Amino acid sequence: MTTENMERPPVKLAYIIDNQVVDVLYTDDRLSSIMLSNPIILDVSEGFYDEKNNPRIQVGATYNPESNTFTNPDIDVPQALGYIEP
């Protein structure tokens, strides 16, 4: 299948750095709402998984910018929301 035949998501977000468009993200309503709400974006790749290969940071965790730490919720938020791992 060629790129021209693939349907693109409905929302297009332009990423602008120093007044120049550096990329365009095609996304859905949910991710576009998150991206347009002025989020803090952190690279949490290093040490993301524990020794049992479970993520250390869960959806619903609280971030403390002063200590640069996360506190996970007492419940499994993705499961409570019906999120299914892809």
Secondary structure as UniProt FT lines:
FT   HELIX           3..5
FT   STRAND          11..17
FT   TURN            18..19
FT   STRAND          20..27
FT   HELIX           29..35
FT   TURN            36..37
FT   TURN            46..47
FT   TURN            51..52
FT   TURN            59..60
FT   STRAND          62..64
FT   TURN            65..68
FT   STRAND          69..71
FT   HELIX           77..80
FT   TURN            81..82
//
